[in-house]
């Protein structure tokens, strides 16, 4: 069992940056792949970024490639999403997720946080 709590969301102007954090507790965090997803009103949950349990492999959706960066500090039980060059279409609730085992770029994760709102204004 893993518990996840996101923070760092807020209101930012287009072109600005935010850094989201996900604090994890519970079983074997160091061996969990981690992902970030987002969901806008009326839309399906969308993959954003993921990182392997070792931190050695990262993956990004085409829409955020080159703008966002996922990282983790296992000793602090924390995963981050650095978001740069934000666009209004990035507006969504961002959710942290954990998966026991290999990293995937689908919504097939075992544990989810409740999300943090990111709003990007024009």
Number of C-alpha atoms within 10 A of each C-alpha: 11 18 16 22 18 23 17 15 18 14 14 18 14 17 14 14 18 18 16 22 22 25 16 21 14 10 12 12 22 19 17 24 23 34 32 27 22 22 18 16 9 6 9 9 17 18 23 24 26 29 26 22 22 13 19 8 13 17 18 20 15 10 12 18 12 12 13 20 20 24 21 20 11 16 8 12 16 20 25 22 23 14 20 17 15 23 19 15 13 20 20 22 18 28 26 30 29 27 22 19 13 13 21 18 20 14 14 11 19 12 15 20 19 12 22 21 19 22 19 20 16 10
